Amino acid sequence: MQTTLEILTNPLLADVRHGFFTRKGGASSGLFSGLNCGRGSSDQGDMVSLNRARVAEAMGVPVDRLASVNQVHSADVVTLEAGDDLQKISEIKADGLVTKQHGIALAVLTADCQPILLADPAAAIIGACHAGWRGALGGIIEATVEAMRALGAQEIRAVIGPTISQRAYEVGEDFMEDFLAEDPDHARFFSGGPNGRPMFDLPSFGLSRLRGAGVEAEWSGHCTYSDPERFFSYRRSTHEGQVDYGRLISVITL
């Protein structure tokens, strides 16, 4: 059983404690081998709880201060205040979290979608969002930025963590049409694939949304699909005929 966590960080967020956790260092086994933090998976509940406890310890917070929401590919954001019951927060259907409260760690779960961690270190305001193609197209990124600005953030930085890359993301023509219907310029996020189908560049789309919202942003460059030793991937699991998949966790705290 692995016990050493692998935590990816980025210099853009160096002024705040943060981490994009890989699957290494977890207690789960089988399909979920490693650090599966998804309560919605069919993994053993006590293993998921143990994994989340290890994450909380690594981030320097009690496990009951590790805040997450019920992710549903929406554009809804929750602002956490002092005294909030994080157990109740975890039941809210949303895909973004922001706070200016110290001692709370914001967490999002992903398995190909974009985990985005955001911070205005000077204002001591942080955010996190889960942005798959649907959420990103629907405005979750801008909504998270707006919620941070409502708290007083001005100079926001953001990092997109491990996500599926264009070379692994074949989509249908109808998928592409949904993007082009919003803006014909979205064609730049698609290229022709080896099977004659479009290939979608999710992290470039995310970066475009962040920068369009006035945020300094980077992508970590890690592809979840292409590195099974380090990352869970919904699409890879589907292609391999597996019945379920693990979820990666990404966390930020003041």
LUMMAR-995835 format. One line per field, with one value per residue: residue number from 1; y negated, z, x of N, C-alpha, C in turn. Coordinates in Angstrom, 3 decimals. Atoms other than C-alpha are relative to their C-alpha. Example, Ala and Ser with C-alpha at 12.3 -4.5 7.8 and 13.67 -1.06 7.14 Angstrom:
n <- c(1, 2) $
n.yy <- c(1.190, 1.190) $
n.zz <- c(0.000, -0.060) $
n.xx <- c(0.890, -0.820) $
ca.yy <- c(4.500, 1.060) $
ca.zz <- c(7.800, 7.140) $
ca.xx <- c(12.300, 13.670) $
c.yy <- c(-1.200, -1.090) $
c.zz <- c(0.000, 0.730) $
c.xx <- c(0.900, -0.770) $
***
This chain:
n <- c(1, 2, 3, 4, 5, 6, 7, 8, 9, 10, 11, 12, 13, 14, 15, 16, 17, 18, 19, 20, 21, 22, 23, 24, 25, 26, 27, 28, 29, 30, 31, 32, 33, 34, 35, 36, 37, 38, 39, 40, 41, 42, 43, 44, 45, 46, 47, 48, 49, 50, 51, 52, 53, 54, 55, 56, 57, 58, 59, 60, 61, 62, 63, 64, 65, 66, 67, 68, 69, 70, 71, 72, 73, 74, 75, 76, 77, 78, 79, 80, 81, 82, 83, 84, 85, 86, 87, 88, 89, 90, 91, 92, 93, 94, 95, 96, 97, 98, 99, 100, 101, 102, 103, 104, 105, 106, 107, 108, 109, 110, 111, 112, 113, 114, 115, 116, 117, 118, 119, 120, 121, 122, 123, 124, 125, 126, 127, 128, 129, 130, 131, 132, 133, 134, 135, 136, 137, 138, 139, 140, 141, 142, 143, 144, 145, 146, 147, 148, 149, 150, 151, 152, 153, 154, 155, 156, 157, 158, 159, 160, 161, 162, 163, 164, 165, 166, 167, 168, 169, 170, 171, 172, 173, 174, 175, 176, 177, 178, 179, 180, 181, 182, 183, 184, 185, 186, 187, 188, 189, 190, 191, 192, 193, 194, 195, 196, 197, 198, 199, 200, 201, 202, 203, 204, 205, 206, 207, 208, 209, 210, 211, 212, 213, 214, 215, 216, 217, 218, 219, 220, 221, 222, 223, 224, 225, 226, 227, 228, 229, 230, 231, 232, 233, 234, 235, 236, 237, 238, 239, 240, 241, 242, 243, 244, 245, 246, 247, 248, 249, 250, 251, 252, 253, 254) $
n.yy <- c(1.195, 1.230, 0.955, 1.305, 0.768, 0.827, 1.232, 0.923, 1.406, 0.902, 1.257, 1.081, -0.013, -0.278, 0.757, -0.678, -1.455, -0.622, -1.230, -0.906, -1.314, -1.105, -1.171, -0.657, 0.198, -0.269, -1.284, -0.797, -1.085, -0.387, 1.069, 1.291, -0.070, 1.296, 1.043, 0.302, 0.842, 0.164, -0.679, -0.494, -1.233, -1.219, -0.380, -0.147, 1.303, 0.284, 0.301, 1.371, 0.873, -0.004, 0.783, 1.408, 0.395, 0.211, 1.262, 1.086, 0.115, 0.582, 1.409, 0.684, 0.306, -1.177, -0.573, 0.601, 1.330, -0.242, 0.324, -0.333, 0.074, -1.064, 0.530, -0.388, 0.656, 1.218, 1.256, 0.484, 0.156, 0.181, 0.825, -0.527, 0.996, -0.551, -0.690, -0.861, -1.442, -0.518, -1.229, 0.426, 0.571, -1.106, -0.497, 1.007, -0.227, 1.145, -0.424, 0.934, 0.417, 1.117, 0.424, 0.810, -0.529, -0.835, -1.281, -0.829, -0.437, -0.209, -1.186, -0.469, -1.353, -0.115, -1.212, 0.496, 1.406, 0.916, 0.558, 1.324, 0.639, 1.434, 0.754, 1.361, -0.085, 1.279, 0.184, -1.215, -0.587, -1.166, -0.649, -1.267, -0.436, -1.216, 0.528, -0.831, 0.798, 0.553, 1.083, 1.082, 0.670, 0.592, 1.183, -0.223, 0.697, 1.415, 0.114, -0.122, 1.255, 1.046, -0.212, 0.465, 1.467, 0.483, -0.002, 1.019, -0.378, 0.866, -0.606, -1.447, -0.929, -1.312, -1.108, -1.192, -1.188, -1.124, -0.136, -0.713, 0.872, -0.070, -1.211, -1.137, 0.410, -0.068, 0.332, -0.071, 1.254, 0.742, 0.624, 1.189, 0.967, 0.712, 1.057, 0.969, 0.747, 1.100, 0.930, -0.661, 0.019, -1.200, -0.997, -0.126, -1.001, -1.314, -0.387, -1.288, -1.135, -1.118, -0.710, 0.941, 0.676, 1.129, -0.165, 1.228, 0.456, 0.497, 0.964, 1.280, 0.670, 0.505, 1.147, 1.109, 0.524, 0.670, 1.224, 0.903, 0.575, 0.844, -0.791, -0.575, -1.429, -1.007, -1.414, -0.777, -0.783, -1.437, -0.626, -1.091, -1.205, -0.573, -0.391, -0.791, -0.207, 1.169, 0.651, -0.672, 0.560, -0.550, -0.459, -1.181, -1.104, -0.388, -0.693, -1.294, -0.813, -0.101, 0.338, 1.225, 0.702, 0.831, 1.453, 0.769, 1.156, 1.201, 0.720, 1.278, 0.528, 1.183) $
n.zz <- c(0.000, 0.050, -1.048, 0.328, 0.902, 1.023, 0.051, 1.021, -0.303, 1.085, -0.520, 0.099, -1.255, -1.041, -1.224, -0.775, -0.036, 0.988, 0.556, 0.873, -0.449, 0.949, -0.648, -0.807, -1.438, -0.594, -0.643, 0.795, 0.793, 1.175, 0.972, -0.655, -0.628, -0.266, -0.760, 0.503, -0.972, 0.450, -0.781, 0.935, 0.642, -0.700, -0.857, -1.409, -0.633, -0.975, 0.738, 0.491, -1.170, -0.357, 1.020, -0.213, -1.228, 0.367, 0.749, -0.962, -0.787, 0.862, 0.198, -1.281, -0.559, -0.453, 1.116, 0.076, 0.615, 1.424, 0.538, 1.386, 0.309, 0.846, 1.328, 0.956, 1.292, 0.015, -0.121, -1.334, -0.893, -1.419, -0.774, -1.362, -1.061, -1.299, -0.681, 0.889, -0.217, 1.253, 0.345, 0.775, 1.243, 0.902, 0.654, 0.938, 1.396, 0.490, 0.560, -0.391, -1.395, -0.282, -1.394, -0.545, -1.345, -0.242, -0.639, 0.831, 1.246, 1.081, 0.769, 1.114, 0.464, 1.455, 0.620, 1.375, -0.012, -0.503, -1.345, 0.073, -1.286, 0.211, -1.204, -0.072, -1.260, -0.708, -0.631, -0.772, 0.497, 0.832, 0.661, 0.687, 0.764, 0.818, 1.304, 1.182, 1.173, -0.187, -0.960, 0.564, 1.000, -0.696, -0.758, -1.370, -0.232, -0.219, -1.227, -1.125, -0.037, -0.468, -1.428, -0.699, 0.057, -0.925, -1.322, -0.014, 0.775, 1.138, 0.815, -0.139, 0.769, 0.044, 0.630, 0.385, -0.324, 0.928, 0.707, 1.259, 1.012, 1.317, 0.738, -0.514, -0.175, 1.226, -0.238, 1.178, 0.704, -0.745, -1.111, 0.533, 0.407, -1.189, -0.262, 1.099, -0.091, -0.942, 0.581, 1.091, -0.284, -0.774, 0.922, -0.247, -1.030, 0.597, 1.139, 0.555, -0.653, 0.853, 0.485, 0.739, -0.922, -0.664, -1.259, -0.750, -0.889, -1.197, -0.790, 0.702, -0.146, -1.360, -0.085, 0.707, -0.857, -1.135, 0.439, 0.418, -1.222, -0.608, -0.961, 0.434, -0.117, 0.625, -0.125, -0.499, 1.096, -0.229, 0.612, -0.831, 0.790, 0.522, -1.061, -0.947, -1.261, -0.870, 0.031, 0.380, 1.219, 0.339, 1.392, 0.118, -0.635, 0.917, 1.139, -0.452, -0.423, -1.452, -0.472, -0.791, 0.095, -1.155, 0.173, -0.505, -0.801, 0.085, -1.216, -0.274, -1.305, -0.445) $
n.xx <- c(0.845, -0.762, 0.324, -0.561, 0.845, -0.626, 0.795, -0.502, 0.240, -0.375, -0.544, 0.974, 0.755, -0.995, 0.281, 1.047, -0.172, 0.877, -0.543, 0.736, -0.460, 0.086, 0.586, -1.022, 0.014, 1.302, 0.265, 0.941, -0.575, 0.771, 0.213, -0.206, -1.319, -0.611, 0.680, 1.342, 0.694, 1.370, 1.041, 0.999, -0.466, 0.399, -1.121, 0.353, 0.134, -1.051, -1.222, 0.145, -0.142, -1.417, -0.706, 0.313, -0.696, -1.405, -0.047, 0.183, -1.221, -1.025, 0.331, -0.074, 1.321, 0.748, 0.750, 1.335, -0.168, -0.228, 1.324, 0.316, 1.432, 0.545, -0.292, 1.036, -0.285, 0.807, -0.742, 0.339, -1.148, 0.331, -0.926, -0.059, -0.163, -0.369, 1.085, 0.785, -0.039, -0.559, 0.702, 1.171, -0.522, -0.372, 1.204, 0.491, -0.365, -0.759, -1.288, -1.036, -0.044, -0.906, 0.028, -1.090, -0.184, -1.174, 0.265, 0.874, -0.634, 0.970, -0.389, 0.816, -0.331, 0.011, -0.532, -0.149, 0.404, -1.022, 0.023, -0.597, -0.227, -0.155, -0.344, -0.520, -0.743, -0.018, 1.305, 0.272, 1.244, -0.297, 1.111, -0.259, 1.164, -0.010, 0.413, -0.004, 0.389, 1.333, -0.092, -0.804, 0.830, 1.132, -0.394, -0.461, -1.266, 0.309, 0.791, -0.929, -0.759, 0.920, 0.240, -1.196, -0.017, 1.030, -0.625, -1.037, -1.192, -0.313, -1.058, 0.202, -0.822, 0.655, -0.714, 0.757, -0.785, 0.080, 1.270, -0.189, -0.597, 0.633, -0.383, 0.768, 1.395, 0.784, 1.406, 0.854, 0.281, 1.021, -0.725, -0.665, 1.015, 0.449, -0.980, 0.022, 1.248, -0.222, -0.973, -0.724, -1.428, -0.334, -0.567, -1.443, -0.252, 0.215, -0.837, 0.384, -0.637, -0.411, 1.185, 0.824, 0.904, -0.657, -0.716, 0.268, -1.066, 0.671, -0.771, -0.133, 1.288, 0.027, -0.912, 0.624, 1.068, -0.630, -0.659, 1.059, 0.569, -1.021, -0.768, -1.280, 0.268, -0.851, 0.378, -1.140, -0.551, 0.160, 1.169, 0.496, 0.230, -1.243, -0.938, 0.794, -0.702, 0.144, 1.307, 1.234, 0.575, 1.311, 0.013, -0.859, 0.719, 1.072, -0.614, -0.512, 1.128, 0.086, 1.335, -0.043, -1.285, -0.330, 0.043, -1.124, 0.403, -0.833, 0.342, -0.657, 0.370, -0.745) $
ca.yy <- c(0.000, -3.382, -5.996, -8.830, -11.420, -13.127, -16.752, -18.931, -22.659, -25.694, -28.824, -31.009, -30.003, -29.886, -32.407, -30.083, -26.449, -24.364, -21.017, -18.928, -15.434, -12.487, -8.981, -8.081, -7.579, -6.375, -3.449, -2.266, 0.859, 2.480, 0.075, -2.701, -1.856, -4.876, -8.140, -7.911, -10.739, -10.284, -9.521, -8.990, -6.050, -2.434, -2.275, -1.265, -4.244, -3.833, -3.877, -7.091, -8.641, -7.604, -9.098, -12.376, -12.447, -12.099, -14.984, -17.181, -16.415, -17.289, -20.609, -21.399, -21.365, -19.038, -16.666, -18.324, -21.583, -19.994, -21.569, -20.186, -20.305, -17.913, -18.535, -18.543, -20.359, -23.599, -27.266, -27.552, -28.731, -28.549, -31.272, -29.843, -31.991, -31.531, -29.009, -27.260, -23.590, -21.984, -18.714, -20.509, -22.383, -19.031, -18.264, -21.468, -21.008, -23.360, -23.313, -26.207, -27.299, -30.585, -31.937, -34.494, -32.379, -30.956, -27.332, -26.066, -24.017, -24.165, -20.890, -19.748, -16.226, -15.357, -12.456, -14.245, -17.512, -20.588, -21.238, -24.975, -26.573, -30.359, -32.918, -36.604, -36.285, -40.010, -40.039, -36.573, -35.193, -31.753, -29.746, -26.330, -25.009, -21.830, -22.697, -19.993, -21.006, -21.545, -23.651, -25.649, -26.393, -27.192, -29.775, -28.097, -29.702, -33.242, -32.624, -31.553, -34.623, -36.867, -35.311, -35.977, -39.582, -39.975, -39.185, -41.841, -39.988, -42.090, -40.401, -36.783, -34.033, -30.575, -27.209, -24.429, -21.095, -17.657, -17.290, -15.443, -16.871, -17.457, -14.435, -12.169, -13.992, -12.841, -14.264, -14.248, -16.838, -17.758, -18.464, -20.877, -22.507, -23.371, -25.401, -27.030, -28.048, -30.145, -31.653, -30.703, -31.594, -28.496, -26.553, -27.225, -24.746, -21.859, -19.981, -16.984, -13.651, -10.379, -8.972, -12.017, -13.272, -16.537, -16.635, -19.157, -21.189, -21.529, -23.169, -25.782, -26.545, -26.895, -29.202, -31.330, -31.684, -32.574, -35.112, -36.567, -37.178, -39.095, -36.300, -35.391, -31.666, -28.567, -24.855, -22.353, -20.427, -17.042, -14.803, -12.531, -10.091, -9.525, -8.770, -5.924, -5.560, -9.059, -9.970, -8.579, -9.086, -8.588, -8.283, -5.821, -3.687, -3.712, -2.703, 0.147, 1.389, 0.756, 0.397, -2.607, -5.014, -6.938, -10.673, -12.959, -15.776, -19.320, -21.597, -25.213, -26.884, -30.143) $
ca.zz <- c(0.000, -0.980, 1.765, 0.146, -1.382, -4.634, -4.633, -7.716, -7.105, -9.332, -8.776, -9.795, -6.528, -4.430, -1.909, -0.798, 0.240, -2.592, -4.292, -7.204, -5.726, -7.981, -7.234, -5.460, -1.720, -1.132, 0.697, -1.990, -4.073, -7.283, -9.820, -7.275, -6.389, -4.717, -3.492, -4.555, -2.834, -4.534, -2.137, -5.196, -6.359, -5.412, -3.497, 0.178, 2.200, 4.915, 2.320, 0.781, 4.255, 5.020, 1.734, 2.434, 5.938, 4.429, 2.073, 4.916, 6.972, 4.036, 3.650, 7.346, 8.162, 10.146, 7.853, 8.797, 7.342, 3.912, 1.996, -1.164, -2.906, -4.842, -8.324, -11.137, -14.103, -13.228, -13.106, -9.428, -6.807, -2.995, -0.870, 2.466, 5.581, 9.115, 10.980, 7.919, 8.413, 5.827, 6.051, 4.811, 2.226, 0.796, -0.141, -2.140, -5.905, -7.228, -8.954, -7.431, -3.950, -2.748, 0.670, 2.584, 5.749, 7.044, 8.103, 5.395, 2.506, -0.744, -2.675, -6.077, -7.495, -11.095, -13.418, -16.754, -16.097, -15.195, -11.527, -11.275, -8.170, -7.852, -5.430, -4.771, -2.176, -1.333, -0.555, 1.080, -1.039, -2.678, -4.998, -6.617, -9.379, -11.300, -14.989, -17.489, -20.992, -19.936, -16.909, -18.734, -21.606, -19.123, -17.204, -14.033, -14.496, -14.805, -11.955, -9.642, -10.557, -9.992, -6.576, -5.574, -6.735, -4.708, -1.661, -2.682, -4.904, -7.552, -8.760, -9.258, -10.389, -11.442, -12.328, -14.241, -12.905, -14.522, -17.122, -20.362, -23.194, -26.797, -28.111, -25.996, -26.328, -29.425, -29.644, -32.010, -34.562, -32.429, -29.503, -31.637, -32.945, -29.394, -29.024, -32.433, -31.787, -28.846, -30.716, -34.163, -32.843, -30.635, -33.741, -32.673, -29.822, -32.222, -34.635, -36.883, -35.240, -36.584, -36.996, -38.842, -35.753, -33.891, -31.045, -28.316, -26.384, -22.972, -21.090, -23.808, -23.624, -19.855, -20.153, -22.669, -20.279, -17.352, -19.284, -20.789, -17.220, -16.478, -14.610, -14.958, -15.651, -16.512, -17.134, -15.327, -18.588, -17.165, -19.156, -17.008, -19.803, -20.841, -17.429, -15.664, -13.026, -11.698, -12.648, -12.686, -15.968, -16.643, -20.384, -20.063, -17.659, -20.132, -23.017, -20.918, -20.036, -16.308, -14.215, -12.198, -11.732, -9.015, -8.467, -8.055, -5.509, -5.829, -2.802, -1.838, 1.587, 3.212) $
ca.xx <- c(0.000, 1.390, 1.600, 3.567, 1.279, 2.219, 1.061, 1.484, 1.852, 2.347, 4.472, 1.523, -0.166, 2.998, 1.633, -1.180, -1.196, -2.590, -2.203, -3.390, -3.172, -2.362, -3.651, -0.392, -0.306, -3.859, -5.411, -7.841, -7.314, -8.515, -10.020, -9.567, -5.969, -4.439, -5.915, -9.558, -11.441, -14.805, -17.641, -19.823, -17.726, -18.422, -15.146, -15.224, -16.427, -13.810, -11.035, -12.363, -12.605, -9.038, -7.846, -9.616, -8.112, -4.635, -5.380, -6.626, -3.537, -1.284, -3.109, -2.862, -6.586, -8.872, -10.756, -14.048, -12.662, -12.159, -15.047, -16.603, -19.992, -22.221, -20.813, -23.379, -21.716, -23.507, -22.494, -23.422, -20.916, -21.094, -19.486, -18.346, -18.685, -17.428, -19.531, -20.927, -21.778, -19.514, -21.435, -24.544, -22.470, -21.346, -24.955, -25.467, -25.514, -22.829, -19.451, -17.557, -16.484, -14.994, -14.052, -12.019, -12.118, -8.859, -8.787, -11.133, -9.746, -11.735, -11.750, -12.983, -13.040, -12.228, -11.487, -10.800, -12.690, -10.661, -9.866, -9.239, -7.710, -7.815, -6.395, -5.914, -3.136, -3.066, -6.781, -6.618, -9.449, -9.463, -11.653, -11.934, -14.134, -14.902, -15.061, -15.814, -16.868, -20.482, -19.669, -17.007, -19.386, -22.140, -20.095, -18.770, -15.352, -16.699, -19.153, -16.323, -14.275, -17.308, -17.950, -14.345, -14.620, -17.813, -15.669, -13.144, -10.668, -8.932, -5.732, -6.816, -4.467, -5.600, -4.122, -5.859, -4.677, -4.508, -7.246, -7.844, -5.747, -6.762, -4.867, -7.111, -10.424, -12.304, -15.839, -18.801, -19.854, -22.878, -20.574, -18.566, -21.727, -22.794, -19.601, -19.776, -23.385, -22.199, -19.249, -17.868, -14.414, -14.608, -13.556, -9.963, -10.382, -11.038, -8.796, -9.249, -8.573, -7.147, -10.669, -11.938, -13.745, -13.088, -10.574, -11.425, -8.838, -10.493, -7.594, -7.094, -10.811, -10.519, -7.520, -9.401, -12.339, -10.076, -8.044, -11.203, -12.363, -9.165, -7.399, -3.717, -3.811, -1.778, -2.424, -0.217, 0.238, -0.747, -3.124, -5.282, -6.076, -2.458, -0.897, -2.725, -0.021, -0.709, -4.268, -7.778, -9.644, -13.346, -12.778, -9.911, -11.957, -14.845, -12.578, -11.183, -14.675, -14.293, -17.437, -16.284, -13.381, -11.587, -11.713, -8.727, -8.841, -7.495, -7.363, -6.573, -6.548, -5.468) $
c.yy <- c(-1.244, -0.932, -1.401, -0.710, -0.733, -1.208, -0.955, -1.422, -0.845, -1.325, -1.159, -0.120, 0.210, -0.682, 0.597, 1.500, 0.632, 1.303, 0.709, 1.391, 1.016, 1.188, 0.703, -0.308, 0.303, 1.404, 0.911, 1.043, 0.300, -1.129, -1.368, -0.108, -1.377, -0.932, -0.371, -0.764, -0.218, 0.789, 0.581, 1.249, 1.197, 0.580, 0.158, -1.367, -0.330, -0.304, -1.434, -0.988, -0.086, -0.845, -1.493, -0.526, -0.264, -1.312, -1.180, -0.210, -0.667, -1.497, -0.786, -0.410, 1.281, 0.519, -0.600, -1.437, 0.127, -0.125, 0.395, -0.081, 1.200, -0.475, 0.545, -0.663, -1.256, -1.233, -0.628, 0.044, -0.251, -0.853, 0.459, -1.111, 0.699, 0.661, 0.875, 1.465, 0.650, 1.333, -0.323, -0.587, 1.109, 0.559, -0.974, 0.313, -1.276, 0.521, -0.971, -0.350, -1.182, -0.342, -0.979, 0.441, 0.859, 1.310, 0.875, 0.359, 0.294, 1.142, 0.266, 1.368, 0.062, 1.354, -0.208, -1.463, -0.851, -0.322, -1.351, -0.587, -1.461, -0.699, -1.445, -0.044, -1.292, -0.244, 1.180, 0.564, 1.137, 0.555, 1.315, 0.347, 1.241, -0.408, 1.016, -0.840, -0.687, -1.195, -1.192, -0.791, -0.748, -1.168, 0.212, -0.766, -1.472, -0.200, 0.085, -1.275, -1.129, 0.125, -0.435, -1.527, -0.603, -0.035, -1.052, 0.333, -0.932, 0.642, 1.516, 0.775, 1.366, 1.020, 1.126, 1.206, 1.091, 0.174, 0.746, -0.970, 0.240, 1.310, 1.228, -0.260, -0.087, -0.228, 0.113, -1.355, -0.833, -0.717, -1.304, -1.073, -0.793, -1.172, -1.081, -0.835, -1.170, -1.048, 0.735, 0.062, 1.202, 1.111, 0.212, 1.021, 1.432, 0.239, 1.347, 1.133, 1.117, 0.786, -0.909, -0.729, -1.138, 0.421, -1.332, -0.310, -0.655, -0.984, -1.339, -0.798, -0.605, -1.216, -1.227, -0.646, -0.776, -1.336, -1.024, -0.680, -0.845, 0.692, 0.482, 1.510, 0.862, 1.365, 0.765, 0.842, 1.498, 0.513, 1.208, 1.316, 0.745, 0.516, 0.781, 0.247, -1.138, -0.520, 0.961, -0.691, 0.706, 0.595, 1.250, 1.218, 0.518, 0.790, 1.388, 0.911, 0.172, -0.539, -1.290, -0.589, -0.837, -1.466, -0.630, -1.179, -1.134, -0.957, -1.304, -0.516, -1.208, 0.346) $
c.zz <- c(0.000, 1.135, -0.317, -1.027, -1.026, -0.206, -0.999, 0.388, -1.173, 0.578, -0.025, 1.278, 1.205, 1.324, 0.836, -0.032, -0.958, -0.470, -0.909, 0.320, -1.137, 0.734, 0.925, 1.493, 0.689, 0.531, -0.833, -0.845, -1.201, -1.010, 0.564, 0.625, 0.141, 0.756, -0.644, 1.069, -0.357, 0.817, -0.918, -0.747, 0.805, 0.833, 1.443, 0.680, 0.975, -0.675, -0.543, 1.149, 0.436, -0.986, 0.209, 1.265, -0.284, -0.755, 0.954, 0.828, -0.816, -0.217, 1.303, 0.591, 0.554, -1.161, -0.104, -0.521, -1.479, -0.694, -1.460, -0.175, -0.847, -1.452, -1.051, -1.369, -0.187, -0.077, 1.366, 0.935, 1.416, 0.654, 1.445, 0.988, 1.289, 0.636, -0.878, 0.366, -1.304, -0.398, -0.836, -1.343, -1.015, -0.758, -1.041, -1.412, -0.555, -0.557, 0.283, 1.467, 0.108, 1.476, 0.288, 1.431, 0.081, 0.659, -0.718, -1.281, -1.026, -0.883, -1.147, -0.440, -1.512, -0.455, -1.514, -0.109, 0.594, 1.482, -0.071, 1.408, -0.249, 1.314, -0.321, 1.330, 0.803, 0.752, 0.891, -0.332, -0.950, -0.624, -0.622, -0.800, -0.821, -1.349, -1.108, -1.180, 0.220, 0.964, -0.537, -1.035, 0.676, 0.911, 1.405, 0.297, 0.311, 1.299, 1.236, 0.157, 0.546, 1.494, 0.827, 0.006, 0.924, 1.434, 0.112, -0.777, -1.197, -0.941, 0.177, -0.920, 0.034, -0.698, -0.286, 0.250, -1.039, -0.575, -1.301, -1.067, -1.364, -0.721, 0.439, 0.021, -1.336, 0.327, -1.294, -0.636, 0.758, 1.201, -0.475, -0.372, 1.184, 0.318, -1.080, 0.022, 0.961, -0.610, -1.100, 0.230, 0.832, -0.898, 0.261, 1.076, -0.513, -1.130, -0.504, 0.659, -0.968, -0.574, -0.764, 0.853, 0.698, 1.294, 0.737, 0.989, 1.235, 0.799, -0.706, 0.079, 1.397, 0.186, -0.668, 0.854, 1.187, -0.415, -0.488, 1.184, 0.751, 1.028, -0.635, 0.218, -0.742, 0.117, 0.437, -1.085, 0.141, -0.622, 0.822, -0.773, -0.285, 1.063, 1.085, 1.334, 0.988, 0.112, -0.304, -1.249, -0.302, -1.404, -0.184, 0.607, -0.889, -1.173, 0.378, 0.523, 1.499, 0.486, 0.812, -0.100, 1.245, -0.332, 0.656, 0.814, -0.169, 1.071, 0.107, 1.342, 0.333, 1.209) $
c.xx <- c(0.880, -0.425, 0.514, -0.879, 0.847, -0.904, 0.645, -0.367, 0.472, 0.485, -0.994, -0.827, 0.912, -0.309, -1.123, 0.254, -0.997, 0.630, -0.980, 0.541, -0.125, -0.634, 0.991, -0.182, -1.313, -0.154, -0.899, 0.711, -0.885, -0.098, 0.368, 1.392, 0.638, -0.922, -1.332, -0.762, -1.458, -0.999, -1.074, 0.426, -0.477, 1.135, -0.501, 0.010, 1.109, 1.327, -0.029, 0.191, 1.450, 0.798, -0.223, 0.689, 1.477, 0.174, -0.106, 1.262, 1.109, -0.223, -0.052, -1.332, -0.624, -0.858, -1.398, 0.035, 0.359, -1.351, -0.140, -1.509, -0.403, 0.079, -0.962, 0.188, -0.849, 0.906, -0.262, 1.212, -0.494, 1.090, -0.050, 0.301, 0.419, -1.216, -0.863, 0.181, 0.460, -0.621, -1.232, 0.427, 0.282, -1.195, -0.548, 0.484, 0.636, 1.325, 1.138, -0.118, 0.945, -0.104, 1.125, 0.299, 1.259, -0.423, -0.995, 0.754, -1.084, 0.478, -0.967, 0.516, -0.114, 0.530, -0.001, -0.427, 1.120, -0.217, 0.713, 0.086, 0.349, 0.341, 0.331, 0.738, -0.028, -1.296, -0.382, -1.380, 0.356, -1.274, 0.435, -1.234, 0.305, -0.576, 0.232, -0.454, -1.348, 0.024, 0.766, -0.796, -1.140, 0.343, 0.511, 1.288, -0.253, -0.773, 0.889, 0.816, -0.873, -0.269, 1.205, 0.060, -1.058, 0.516, 1.106, 1.260, 0.183, 1.013, -0.055, 0.951, -0.681, 0.886, -0.984, 0.897, -0.142, -1.402, 0.253, 0.515, -0.646, 0.308, -0.797, -1.499, -0.737, -1.474, -0.791, -0.229, -1.034, 0.597, 0.637, -1.014, -0.537, 0.927, -0.052, -1.276, 0.135, 0.922, 0.771, 1.500, 0.435, 0.566, 1.489, 0.337, -0.200, 0.993, -0.483, 0.757, 0.327, -1.175, -0.943, -1.017, 0.731, 0.705, -0.099, 1.115, -0.625, 0.854, 0.226, -1.294, -0.115, 0.890, -0.600, -1.085, 0.595, 0.610, -1.011, -0.675, 1.027, 0.873, 1.309, -0.081, 1.011, -0.677, 1.236, 0.656, -0.146, -1.299, -0.438, -0.126, 1.303, 0.959, -0.740, 0.688, -0.259, -1.430, -1.145, -0.549, -1.316, 0.018, 0.856, -0.688, -1.118, 0.557, 0.503, -1.116, -0.131, -1.348, -0.034, 1.405, 0.223, -0.081, 1.216, -0.515, 1.015, -0.479, 0.774, -0.498, 0.847, 0.871) $
***
